[in-house]
Structures are given as C-alpha cells and as structure tokens.
Amino acid sequence: MGSIKRIDRAVLRFNNSAACKVGPSLDEQEEIVFRVASTPMGDPVELVTDDREVDFRGDYDRQARLVLSHNVPLPCSVTCLSLRGITADV
C-alpha cells in the first residue's frame, strides 16, 4: 500500500454475460468482445461463461484502479477478478 504501481493484466471470469467495458476510469474504457466472428450480425449475441484476459493500459499511480461498466441492455455478471500488477521502488 502506498507504493507506486500499475495494473498490467486483468483476468475476468464472466457468467452468462454479453457486454462489458474495462479501463482505469470511465473516460478510458475498452470494450471486451463477446461476439464470435462466425456469428451472423442478425443473430443475437450468445451469453458467455468463460474467462477473458485483458491487457490493461493503466498508468503508474499510488492507487491502481480498474473500472468495469457497460452501456447496453445486455447482461454482465463478473464472478471473479484477478489482477497482475507491477510496483516501482521510488
């Protein structure tokens, strides 16, 4: 606690989910893709129960944060969140 750190990778476990965004703040969000490329665009997105690994683009800071959000009316259920971080001795 109190040291300068950065989250560089996050693994999120989803349960019956179809939409989610992740980032260091609400202004800097990256969408996690759930749609399989072989699914026709007219078909609905299938609900995913799986782990997704995200390379995180946060900066070095004393308070490393991860913000999850979504802005579409699709389910998002996160059952586990694992973060890998890097600390710096200053």
C-alpha positions, -999 to 999 in steps of 0.1 A, spaced: 0 0 0 12 35 -8 38 24 -34 37 34 -70 21 6 -90 4 -2 -123 -21 -30 -133 -9 -45 -165 -32 -75 -169 -66 -85 -157 -85 -118 -160 -122 -116 -156 -145 -146 -151 -179 -140 -166 -211 -159 -160 -239 -157 -187 -226 -123 -199 -228 -105 -232 -213 -70 -227 -186 -53 -206 -161 -25 -208 -129 -22 -187 -104 5 -181 -86 27 -155 -115 52 -154 -149 57 -170 -133 80 -196 -108 54 -208 -128 22 -214 -121 -7 -238 -149 -30 -248 -145 -67 -243 -157 -86 -274 -181 -114 -267 -195 -119 -302 -178 -148 -321 -167 -137 -356 -186 -166 -372 -220 -155 -358 -241 -136 -384 -248 -100 -375 -286 -106 -374 -283 -133 -347 -283 -124 -310 -251 -125 -290 -247 -158 -271 -242 -155 -234 -207 -163 -224 -195 -182 -193 -157 -180 -196 -125 -162 -186 -113 -132 -206 -78 -119 -203 -73 -81 -209 -40 -63 -213 -46 -33 -191 -34 2 -201 -33 19 -168 -6 44 -157 17 42 -127 -1 56 -97 -4 52 -59 -39 40 -63 -42 14 -92 -79 12 -102 -99 -10 -125 -134 2 -135 -160 -21 -151 -190 -7 -169 -213 -12 -199 -239 9 -216 -261 -16 -235 -291 -35 -221 -272 -69 -221 -263 -90 -190 -229 -86 -173 -221 -109 -144 -184 -110 -131 -178 -138 -107 -140 -134 -103 -114 -107 -110 -77 -114 -109 -52 -86 -114 -15 -86 -121 4 -55 -112 39 -40 -113 53 -20 -85 81 6 -86 105 14 -58 108 52 -56 
